[in-house]
Amino acid sequence: MTDQTFDELEAKIRAAGIEPARQQELLDLLARLKTEIAESQRVKLTSLVNPVAELRSSVEGFEQSHPRLVQAVSKVTQTLADLGI
């Protein structure tokens, strides 16, 4: 949900003409939902950072332990790319 969608929902809740206690309950739930969605998105981004860092570290370790193999694969892939493959 975008902030615009949350704003629209909030405006509709305020304009619905429901009793103030019920209206506040709905607004509180909407705010909680917005917070939980934002937190969920932060967790997803954080969970992506670690695997990427781990992959980068693994690749660097592989390059250090097998430099000739990495050079050979690089040459093959560059040749294929030069051929348009």
Steps between C-alpha positions, in 0.01 A plus 500: 500500500619846422480801726233637267286190561539538876407868473188411299397236753552742786291767326219250436504385861481862620215577259303183572294658777557220749516542874825661619620200703455264206658752265805531725527122523507475120754781470721330759477171309587679175804662661608162639460339157708775339775453760504122462518522120789747524683271745439200276657684208804594710543136606486387136770749404717401794459131424621562144814684610650209691470238222645744247793572729548127561493428127752776432726358770468148359585619150803690628615192691455284190696747290784490752507123528456427127649796310589303186151353472344844541730641230411217261126544557534875456681452169237255375211726597670804345563308176134392490390855566726628220334248267159628603404186683 
